[in-house]
């Protein structure tokens, strides 16, 4: 922080505007106010040979204050985070009044404010979608597109881009341009909302296409559901694993300690080979039920 002292020099023949600005500088209590006052002083200072040294001092001090201001802003901005829950994160992205809040409610049952007024959602809204016993986190991103909220896109596995069918392709172009400027690893799916009539469109109001959308979300996440079955007991709730996971991956998810005493696993499915014995390298299929046997 700078020590504030009077920095004007009388021989420059400065006018009253300069000294008013200098007083503002001396009285300022924030970096931003000092910057404003210094800029006023520089504008009011007569520009001639006798003022060159003072002008250089003022510009040097202004540069240091601006650098200090940037540092203060970086320290004061806290990254925006939301705890990641469930087996995956899906973000809803769209322009205002594209139906994001309605879709969030339809997918998760989250009680959110739905209004015809633009920009009703000012902070991300979060809900959990149940898909056959596994939970998927759904986050609505406000249409203000603030960078701190858009950062959530980088932590998601899937982005649903909503555009109102009554607005044509313009909204889709805007969203595509927004996404193209960010290096995203998530898959992107465009959804037409507020259709009610044409095939392939989603209507949260009538429920049209919602169950089909849940299926598309699940397929896009490239996950499988696997049911743990304790020996001689009913199945537990399913867990979600990446497609291609093996029995070893399954055991590590349940309890890594089981690997040391692992003997074999039984797979229960709808084939004629149900209840067969398999080893750690067996590749699991969607809807498999697994019974772990240990020594």
C-alpha positions in Angstrom: 0.0 0.0 0.0 1.3 3.5 -0.8 2.0 6.2 1.7 -0.1 9.1 0.6 1.7 12.4 0.5 1.0 15.6 -1.4 2.8 15.2 -4.7 2.1 18.5 -6.6 4.9 20.9 -7.4 4.1 24.6 -7.5 6.3 25.6 -10.4 4.1 23.7 -12.8 1.4 26.4 -12.5 -1.4 23.9 -12.1 -5.0 25.2 -12.1 -7.6 24.6 -9.4 -8.9 21.4 -11.1 -5.6 19.8 -10.4 -5.6 20.6 -6.7 -9.2 19.4 -6.3 -8.2 16.1 -7.9 -5.2 16.0 -5.6 -7.3 16.4 -2.5 -9.6 13.6 -3.7 -6.4 11.4 -4.0 -5.3 12.2 -0.5 -8.7 11.6 0.9 -9.3 8.3 -1.0 -9.6 5.2 1.0 -9.7 2.6 -1.8 -7.3 1.7 -4.6 -10.0 2.4 -7.2 -10.8 5.9 -5.9 -7.1 6.7 -5.9 -6.8 5.5 -9.5 -9.7 7.8 -10.5 -8.2 10.8 -8.7 -4.8 10.2 -10.2 -6.3 10.0 -13.7 -8.0 13.4 -13.0 -4.7 14.9 -11.8 -3.0 13.8 -15.0 -5.7 15.2 -17.2 -5.7 18.6 -15.3 -1.9 18.9 -15.1 -0.5 21.5 -17.6 1.7 19.8 -20.2 5.0 21.7 -20.7 8.7 21.2 -20.0 8.4 22.2 -16.3 5.8 19.6 -15.6 7.5 16.6 -17.2 9.0 15.2 -14.0 5.7 15.5 -12.1 3.8 13.9 -15.0 6.2 11.0 -15.0 5.8 10.5 -11.2 2.0 10.5 -11.6 2.0 8.0 -14.4 4.4 5.7 -12.6 2.2 5.8 -9.5 -0.9 5.2 -11.6 0.7 2.1 -13.2 1.6 0.7 -9.7 -1.9 1.4 -8.4 -3.5 -0.4 -11.4 -1.2 -3.4 -10.8 -2.2 -3.4 -7.1 -5.9 -3.2 -8.1 -5.6 -6.3 -10.3 -3.9 -8.2 -7.5 -6.6 -7.3 -5.0 -9.3 -8.4 -7.4 -7.7 -11.8 -8.0 -7.5 -12.3 -4.2 -11.1 -11.3 -3.7 -12.6 -13.6 -6.4 -13.4 -17.0 -5.0 -13.9 -19.8 -7.5 -17.6 -20.9 -7.7 -18.0 -24.6 -6.9 -20.9 -27.1 -6.4 -20.2 -30.4 -4.7 -20.3 -33.2 -7.3 -22.9 -35.8 -6.3 -24.3 -38.9 -8.0 -22.7 -40.9 -10.8 -22.4 -38.0 -13.3 -23.0 -34.3 -13.8 -25.2 -32.8 -16.5 -25.5 -29.1 -17.2 -28.5 -27.4 -18.8 -27.5 -24.5 -21.0 -29.7 -22.2 -22.9 -30.8 -18.6 -23.6 -33.4 -17.0 -21.3 -36.9 -18.4 -21.5 -35.7 -21.6 -23.4 -37.3 -23.8 -20.8 -34.3 -24.8 -18.6 -36.1 -24.4 -15.3 -39.1 -26.4 -16.5 -36.9 -29.1 -17.8 -34.9 -29.3 -14.5 -38.2 -29.7 -12.6 -39.4 -32.4 -15.1 -36.2 -34.4 -14.8 -35.6 -34.1 -11.1 -38.7 -32.9 -9.4 -36.8 -29.9 -8.0 -39.1 -27.1 -7.0 -37.7 -24.2 -8.9 -39.3 -20.8 -9.8 -40.7 -20.9 -13.3 -41.6 -17.5 -14.9 -42.3 -15.9 -18.3 -40.0 -13.1 -17.2 -36.5 -13.3 -18.6 -33.5 -14.1 -16.4 -35.6 -15.4 -13.5 -32.7 -17.8 -12.6 -29.8 -15.8 -11.3 -27.7 -18.6 -9.7 -27.2 -22.3 -10.7 -30.1 -24.5 -9.6 -29.3 -28.2 -8.8 -31.4 -31.3 -8.8 -30.9 -35.0 -8.8 -32.4 -37.2 -11.5 -33.2 -40.8 -10.6 -32.5 -43.3 -13.3 -33.4 -46.8 -12.2 -31.8 -46.4 -8.8 -28.8 -44.4 -9.8 -28.5 -40.6 -9.2 -27.4 -38.1 -11.9 -26.8 -34.5 -10.9 -28.5 -31.9 -13.1 -27.4 -28.2 -12.9 -29.2 -25.3 -14.6 -26.8 -22.6 -15.7 -28.2 -19.1 -15.6 -28.7 -17.4 -19.0 -26.5 -14.5 -17.8 -23.6 -16.7 -18.8 -21.4 -15.4 -16.0 -17.9 -16.9 -16.4 -17.9 -18.2 -12.8 -21.0 -20.2 -13.5 -19.9 -21.3 -17.0 -16.9 -22.9 -15.3 -19.3 -25.6 -14.1 -19.4 -26.8 -17.7 -15.8 -28.0 -17.4 -16.8 -30.3 -14.5 -19.7 -32.0 -16.3 -19.9 -35.1 -18.4 -22.7 -33.9 -20.5 -24.1 -30.5 -21.6 -27.8 -30.3 -22.7 -28.2 -27.2 -24.9 -31.8 -26.0 -25.0 -33.2 -23.9 -27.8 -36.8 -22.8 -28.1 -38.4 -24.3 -31.3 -40.4 -21.1 -31.7 -37.2 -19.1 -32.1 -35.8 -21.0 -35.0 -32.1 -21.9 -35.3 -30.8 -18.5 -34.1 -30.6 -19.7 -30.5 -28.7 -22.8 -31.5 -26.1 -20.7 -33.3 -25.6 -18.5 -30.3 -25.1 -21.5 -28.0 -22.7 -23.2 -30.5 -20.6 -20.0 -30.7 -20.5 -19.8 -26.9 -19.3 -23.4 -26.5 -16.8 -23.2 -29.4 -14.9 -20.6 -27.4 -14.4 -22.9 -24.5 -12.2 -26.1 -24.4 -14.8 -28.6 -23.1 -14.4 -32.4 -22.7 -18.1 -33.0 -22.0 -20.4 -34.4 -24.7 -22.9 -31.9 -26.1 -26.5 -32.6 -26.9 -28.9 -30.1 -28.5 -32.5 -30.3 -27.3 -35.5 -28.6 -28.9 -38.0 -27.4 -26.2 -41.5 -26.1 -26.1 -42.5 -28.1 -29.2 -45.5 -30.0 -28.0 -46.3 -31.1 -31.5 -43.4 -32.2 -33.7 -41.5 -35.5 -33.3 -38.2 -35.2 -31.4 -39.2 -32.1 -29.4 -39.3 -32.0 -25.7 -42.1 -30.4 -23.7 -41.6 -30.2 -19.9 -45.1 -28.7 -19.6 -46.9 -31.8 -21.1 -44.2 -34.3 -20.2 -43.8 -35.2 -23.8 -40.4 -36.8 -24.5 -39.1 -36.6 -20.9 -38.7 -40.3 -20.3 -37.1 -40.7 -23.7 -34.7 -37.8 -22.8 -33.7 -39.6 -19.6 -32.8 -42.6 -21.7 -30.7 -40.4 -24.1 -28.9 -38.8 -21.2 -28.0 -42.2 -19.7 -26.8 -43.5 -23.1 -24.7 -40.4 -23.7 -23.0 -40.8 -20.3 -21.7 -44.2 -21.5 -22.3 -45.9 -18.1 -23.7 -49.2 -17.0 -25.7 -50.2 -14.0 -24.5 -53.1 -11.9 -26.3 -54.6 -8.9 -24.3 -55.8 -5.9 -25.7 -59.0 -4.4 -24.4 -60.1 -1.0 -24.2 -63.9 -0.7 -27.6 -65.4 0.1 -29.2 -61.9 0.3 -31.3 -59.8 -2.0 -29.7 -57.3 -4.4 -28.6 -53.9 -3.2 -29.2 -50.7 -5.1 -27.3 -50.5 -8.4 -24.0 -48.6 -8.8 -22.9 -46.9 -12.0 -19.7 -47.8 -13.7 -18.1 -46.7 -17.0 -18.9 -49.0 -19.9 -16.2 -51.6 -20.2 -15.6 -52.0 -16.5 -14.5 -55.3 -15.1 -15.1 -57.3 -11.9 -11.9 -55.8 -10.6 -13.3 -52.3 -11.1 -16.5 -53.3 -9.4 -14.7 -54.8 -6.4 -12.5 -51.7 -6.1 -15.6 -49.5 -6.1 -17.3 -51.7 -3.3 -14.2 -52.1 -1.1 -10.6 -52.4 -2.3 -9.8 -54.7 0.6 -11.9 -57.4 -0.9 -9.3 -57.9 -3.7 -6.9 -59.6 -1.3 -9.4 -62.3 -0.4 -11.3 -62.5 -3.7 -12.0 -66.0 -4.9 -14.5 -65.7 -7.7 -17.7 -63.8 -8.6 -21.1 -65.1 -9.8 -22.9 -63.2 -12.6 -26.7 -63.2 -12.6 -28.3 -62.0 -15.8 -31.1 -62.9 -18.3 -29.0 -65.4 -20.3 -29.0 -69.2 -20.0 -25.5 -68.9 -18.4 -26.9 -66.9 -15.4 -25.1 -67.7 -12.1 -21.8 -68.5 -13.8 -18.5 -68.1 -12.1 -16.1 -65.4 -13.4 -12.8 -63.9 -12.5 -11.5 -60.3 -12.0 -11.0 -59.7 -15.7 -14.6 -60.4 -16.7 -16.2 -57.4 -18.5 -19.5 -56.4 -17.0 -22.6 -55.7 -18.9 -25.4 -53.3 -18.2 -27.9 -54.7 -15.6 -25.6 -57.4 -14.4 -26.0 -58.6 -10.9 -22.7 -59.5 -9.1 -22.2 -61.8 -6.1 -18.6 -61.7 -4.8 -17.2 -64.8 -3.1 -14.0 -64.5 -1.0 -11.8 -66.9 0.9 
